């Protein structure tokens, strides 16, 4: 896992040199190069590897996905959204570069990412590149990430069109699971997998994404700023709809266990030490 993370970090740095005007490139690079877990690019590369592809082919797409993720973090931290002063253990983007540049840095990452896929994925076929960029645009927009964020904001204001359970699942399938789905789908497409295999990985990523969000909600209750690098207890204090607030800590843990066990079952046939390491890490932190 460490080797894959280093490879991703090296390529993120290489793909985004500081250009003119420096202020925007510095703002884009600031949050991007802070030490995130790099789960999404690693899952993209590992999916490609276990399905028989050379992971080098997928490096532009994997890095583009991390850029999209970082864009969503920068915008999520803005005063008009979650208003968070810290991210990845350091002051959030807008705290360092100001609100205007943080909005623009997010926009620039969002648009640079597909540019990167198109320009640098020289070892994928044109059809694979087109499919990957199509998935990127679909999952990043109003059919994915943005839909999740909008319903999240509306639900905080007390507007619930569906039941609390359905609303919570909708938010996190779209805000969180969507980028894990994009990770494995891009990896599988790049490896030339058939539709049935892509759907199997997609199903894995949906379950993983929901488990990951439950993990995130539990951590917000039991962890520390030092461990997470962001403000703790905000969800609870703002009365936000979360898996813990809706089901209670014990039931949230049970739900998490059930989803993680389903993930182990789906991925078992592929004998992937990386996926196993990711699942083990999340599980051990919740168990202890
Ligand atoms: C796509 C235009 C556009 C807007 C995005 C702001 C927004 C709309 C969506 C917010 C999405 C969001 C921040 C979801 C939270 C998901 C989550 C649990 C993030 C934390 O992921 P980690 O723990 O973070 O993998 P690191 O820092 O390790 O990468």
Boltz pocket constraint, residues with backbone or C-beta under 6 A from the ligand:
constraints:
  - pocket:
      binder: B
      contacts: [[A, 35], [A, 36], [A, 37], [A, 38], [A, 39], [A, 68], [A, 69], [A, 71], [A, 72], [A, 73], [A, 75], [A, 76], [A, 81], [A, 88], [A, 110], [A, 140], [A, 141], [A, 145], [A, 146], [A, 149], [A, 175], [A, 176], [A, 212], [A, 213], [A, 216]]
      max_distance: 6.0
